[in-house]
């Protein structure tokens, strides 16, 4: 396989993600519109925490939409963070920090510098239910009064109580994936094969393999579980604000 430039690798990532998230741009726009409503209420530039930031799609969307906003992107994946650092168009307003959300106390470093909002996309499903509850609590601890959490993810239908939708939703994803694969998009595995073979990224590839050597599939939880967990963490205004089949955006807002 011919090696890609970081920019080409990012473009391939975006195409590969769209195979599984057909209306990814609409989802991102909804999140940015909600942040715009929040920004109007602030007397300072928007400050956002990008949780499990990956290659920075949401951080870049925030800094593109809001010319004075700043973001802190946190992640544990060395390859995706390297890609983020090498491709972001706004490095002066984005900080990228290696953080393991499973480690207690990670949020303490921002206790004196709270964020106006936290955002995440297609990531929190990797956490077990008890871990997710702790992550919600930690995020709540670094948000200012009135701060907002926006989480976009596939939160699947229940096969026992929603059998028709539980069958239809993955069939729709399969249709989109088949069409985009036909049009030349990389599969998930093909993309990672290319990323781990990037010239000069050998140390990141080695660390990637070390960190994720024992990675397991987590138990899936419902949108209702997420919302209940957010309420338990202190979010007093919680809602699902966008949906396409089982692709959803959930929002929580801290009390003023």
HUVENKA-V886968 format. One record per backbone hydrogen bond with DSSP energy under -1.0 kcal/mol. NH is the residue of the N-H (numbers start at 1). CO is the residue of the C=O. Records with the same first field share a line. If there is no record, write none. Layout:
BEGIN
NH = CO, CO
END
This chain:
BEGIN
9 = 5
10 = 6
11 = 7
12 = 8
13 = 9
14 = 10
15 = 11
16 = 12
17 = 13
18 = 14
20 = 17
21 = 17
24 = 21
27 = 23
28 = 24
29 = 25
30 = 26
31 = 27
32 = 28
33 = 29
34 = 30
35 = 31
36 = 32
37 = 33
38 = 34
39 = 35
40 = 36
41 = 38
42 = 39
48 = 70
49 = 117
50 = 72
51 = 119
52 = 74
53 = 74
56 = 53
60 = 56
61 = 57
62 = 58
63 = 59
64 = 60
65 = 61
66 = 62
69 = 66
70 = 46
71 = 93
72 = 48
73 = 95
74 = 50
75 = 97
81 = 77
82 = 78
83 = 79
84 = 80
85 = 81
86 = 82
88 = 84
93 = 90
95 = 71
97 = 73
99 = 75
103 = 100
106 = 103
108 = 105
110 = 107
111 = 108
113 = 110
115 = 142
116 = 47
117 = 47
118 = 148
119 = 49
120 = 150
122 = 152
126 = 123
127 = 124
132 = 128
133 = 129
134 = 130
135 = 131
136 = 132
137 = 133
138 = 134
139 = 135
140 = 136
141 = 137
142 = 139
143 = 140
144 = 115
146 = 255
147 = 144
148 = 116
149 = 252
150 = 118
151 = 250
152 = 120
153 = 248
155 = 246
162 = 158
166 = 162
167 = 163
168 = 164
169 = 165
171 = 167
172 = 168
173 = 169
174 = 170
175 = 171
176 = 172
177 = 173
178 = 174
179 = 175
180 = 176
181 = 177
182 = 178
183 = 179
184 = 181
185 = 180
191 = 187
192 = 188
193 = 189
194 = 190
195 = 191
196 = 192
198 = 195
201 = 198
205 = 201
206 = 202
207 = 203
208 = 204
209 = 205
210 = 206
211 = 207
212 = 208
215 = 212
226 = 222
227 = 223
228 = 224
229 = 225
230 = 226
231 = 227
232 = 228
233 = 229
234 = 231
235 = 230
236 = 253
237 = 253
239 = 251
241 = 249
242 = 249
244 = 247
247 = 244
248 = 153
249 = 242
250 = 151
251 = 239
252 = 149
253 = 237
254 = 147
END
